[in-house]
Amino acid sequence: MVSSRYGIDGLRAAAIASQALGFILIMTLETCLGDAARPWQGMTLALMLLAACWVALMRRYRRNKQRRAMAERVRRAKEDDE
């Protein structure tokens, strides 16, 4: 199980699951279709890369959102002190 100090990190779990499923699908396609699997394997790899990019963008979005919230709290605390 993948966890962080706040509980399960859903994005990390999604990234691991998508990569595992992609590799399993690539191997299964090779086993079942042989050389005819090449285009399907390429599509699977493209989808895996798309999923990885989506996870990276979501992590960046969440991190930036947390930073903005922290900056706003600091700004409010400074205003309250004045």
SULNORMO-V988438 format. One record per pair of residues at least 24 apart in sequence whose ideal C-beta (glycine too) atoms are under 8 Angstrom apart, sorted by the first residue. I is the first residue (numbers start at 0). GAP is how many residues later the second one is. If there is no record, write none. Layout:
i=I gap=GAP
i=I gap=GAP
This chain:
i=10 gap=44
i=10 gap=47
i=10 gap=48
i=10 gap=51
i=11 gap=43
i=13 gap=37
i=13 gap=41
i=14 gap=36
i=14 gap=37
i=14 gap=40
i=17 gap=30
i=17 gap=33
i=17 gap=34
i=17 gap=37
i=18 gap=29
i=18 gap=32
i=18 gap=33
i=21 gap=25
i=21 gap=26
i=21 gap=29
